[in-house]
């Protein structure tokens, strides 16, 4: 069964004029014509059309596509393998571009006083807005949210690199304590929890013990945050939560 030019165009998501153009330049000439001269596209024509559109998606000019498709001893599977490899590379590059745009959006939203190169250097992995933005959404911490925005707007590249180094060191120490099996309610783990609270209070917003407890709960309940800690050590999100709660109980206890 063959398709008319209109049917083939609708199926492929292109215009009839596009198919006429492909025919005129010899890129895709339908294998059949009606007695009245109307184009009819068979299965082989549709396969070739699919290949053309895939190569067009990859950015190849029509002249080059014609050379590729008409090369001898090149079957459909060979084209599909080549296109799969090229599309995979393109997808990887797009993911990189998307990540770069997200970092730029984050920096712009926070009003960071950094050059594009500095933003890329600083925000390659560490995302300072995670804590304060989530606190604002979940607990309506408007005062803390505004406090954090004011602080980060003034930070320089050196400030951000110090924040990043401090956060990474804290993460390594937490992971080491968890792997060593130190009790989450013991003095070492609670001291680490206090360092964690102090890091937030120093750089972003005043993090009291109730807010810190809520953050600890979030690290376990929200898979986005759980993944950050689980990448450092299996079970670390729950370990940090228990240490945060134990530290809050201990330091809030009347003397």
Residue pairs with C-beta under 8 A, 6 or more apart in sequence:
2 30
2 31
2 32
2 40
2 41
2 42
3 11
3 40
3 41
3 46
4 38
4 39
4 40
4 41
5 16
5 19
5 20
5 30
5 38
5 39
5 41
6 16
7 41
8 19
8 41
8 45
8 46
8 49
9 15
9 16
9 18
9 19
11 46
12 46
12 49
12 50
12 53
14 53
19 28
19 39
19 49
22 28
22 29
22 49
22 52
22 62
23 29
23 30
23 39
25 62
25 66
26 66
27 52
27 62
27 65
27 66
27 69
28 45
28 48
28 49
28 52
30 39
30 40
30 41
30 42
30 45
31 40
31 41
31 42
31 44
31 45
32 39
32 40
32 41
32 42
33 39
33 40
34 40
41 49
47 76
48 69
51 65
51 69
51 76
51 79
51 83
52 62
52 65
52 69
54 79
54 83
54 87
55 64
55 65
55 68
55 69
55 83
56 62
56 65
57 87
58 83
58 86
58 87
58 90
60 68
68 74
68 79
69 79
100 120
103 119
103 120
103 123
103 124
104 116
104 119
106 123
106 127
106 129
107 114
107 119
107 123
109 129
110 128
110 129
110 149
110 152
110 153
111 149
111 152
111 153
112 119
112 152
112 153
112 155
112 160
113 153
113 154
113 155
113 156
114 122
114 156
114 157
114 160
115 157
118 157
118 160
121 157
121 161
122 157
122 160
122 161
122 164
123 160
126 163
126 164
126 167
126 168
128 152
128 160
128 163
128 203
128 204
130 225
131 148
131 200
131 204
131 205
131 215
132 141
132 144
132 145
132 148
132 149
132 204
132 205
133 145
134 218
134 222
134 225
135 141
135 144
135 145
135 205
135 211
135 214
135 215
136 142
136 144
136 145
138 214
138 218
139 211
139 214
141 205
141 211
144 205
144 206
144 207
144 211
145 205
147 204
147 205
147 206
148 204
148 205
151 203
151 204
151 205
152 203
152 204
155 163
163 203
166 199
166 203
167 199
170 192
170 195
170 196
170 199
171 229
171 232
172 232
173 192
173 195
174 192
174 196
174 229
174 232
174 233
174 236
174 239
174 240
175 232
175 233
175 236
177 188
177 189
177 192
177 239
178 233
178 235
178 236
178 239
178 240
179 233
182 188
182 189
183 189
184 239
184 242
184 243
184 246
185 242
185 243
185 246
189 239
189 242
189 243
189 246
190 243
190 246
190 247
190 250
191 247
192 243
193 212
193 216
193 240
193 243
193 244
193 246
193 247
194 247
194 251
196 212
196 240
196 244
197 207
197 209
197 212
197 244
197 247
200 207
200 212
200 215
201 207
207 215
209 247
209 248
209 251
209 252
210 248
212 244
212 247
212 248
213 244
213 245
213 248
215 244
216 240
216 241
216 242
216 243
216 244
216 245
217 241
218 225
219 225
219 226
219 228
219 229
219 237
219 240
219 241
220 226
220 237
220 238
220 241
225 237
226 237
228 237
229 236
229 237
229 240
230 236
230 237
233 239
